[in-house]
Amino acid sequence: MKVLQGFAFFVMIAMVPAIAIAQSASGISAKVEKVDESAGKVTLDHAAIPGLDMPAMTMVYKVQDSKMLKSVKSGDKVKFNINKINGQLTVTKIDKAK
C-alpha cells in the first residue's frame, strides 16, 4: 500500500510542470467590445479557453503592443492569441476573423 501511495505522489509531482506550461492559447474566437489604445487594453467577449480552464466570458486584457489595436474596433469579430506574461494574461496577437 505504501508503494502505491508513493507512486501516486510521484505521478502527481511529475504532472506539475505540464500543468504549469499551459499558460497560453491561440486562435480564440471573440467579439471586440471596447478598444482602449492609450491604455493598451482591449475588452473581448470570448469563447471558452479550455487550455487555460476559462469559460466563455467578457474580460479586459492587456495587449503586448498597443499598435495591434489600430486594426480592430468595437463590434469586430476576431481571433486572438494569449500568453501569460509577468503573471498577467496578455493578448499577443489579434486579427479580424475571416
N, C-alpha and C positions, 0 to 999 in steps of 0.2 A: 504494500500500500504506500509506503514512504517513497518507493521508487516512482510510482505513478504521480504522486504529488510533486516530486522533484521534476519530473518530466513536464508536467503541466506548467509549472513555474518557468522552466526553461523555454517552452513554446511561447508563453505569454511575453517574456522578456525579448525573445527573438523577433516578435511581431512589432515591437515598439518603433524601430526605425521605419518600417513600412508604413505605419500609421502617420508618423511624423513627416514623411516625404509628401503625402497627399496635401500639398498646400498650394496647388494651382489647378486651373481648369481652363479649357479652351472651347471656342465655338458655342458659347452660351447664347441662347436667343433672349432678346429683351426689347422693350419699348422705352425710348428715352422720355422721361417725364420732365426733366429740367437740366439745363446746362449752366454751370457757373464757371465760366472760363477764368475769371480773375482769381477765384479760389482754387482752381484746378480740380473741380469736383463735378460729378455727373450723378443724377438720380436716375436709376434704372428699375423698371418693373420687369424682373427677370424670371425665367423658368427655374425649376428646381436644379440644384447643382449637386448631384449625388456624390461626386468625388470629394466634396467639401462638407457633405452632410447638411446641406442648406435647402430648406423648402423654397418654393416659389415665393417671392416677396418683392416689395419695393424698398430700395435701400440707396443711400448716398454713398458713392465710392470716390476715393481719391484717384486721380489719373497720374500715370507715370510722367507724362509730358502733356501739358495743357494745350499744345499745338494740335493734339489729336481731336480736341473738341471743336475745332473750326469746321470739321467735315460733318458734324451731326447737329440736329436741332430737336427741340421738343416735338414728340409725335413720331419721330423716325423709328422704324424697326431696324434693329442692329444685331450683330453677332459680336461678342467680345471675349477677350481672354483676361484672366485674373490670376495674380500671384500674391502670395503673402510676402510683403517687403517690409522689413523692420517691424514685424509683428502686425502689420496692417494690410488688409485685403486691398489691393491696388489694381486698377484696370491698366493693363499693359498694351492692349490693342483693342480698337473699336472700329468697326466698319459697318456701313449700311448693309442690311440684309438684301440678298438678291432674290 
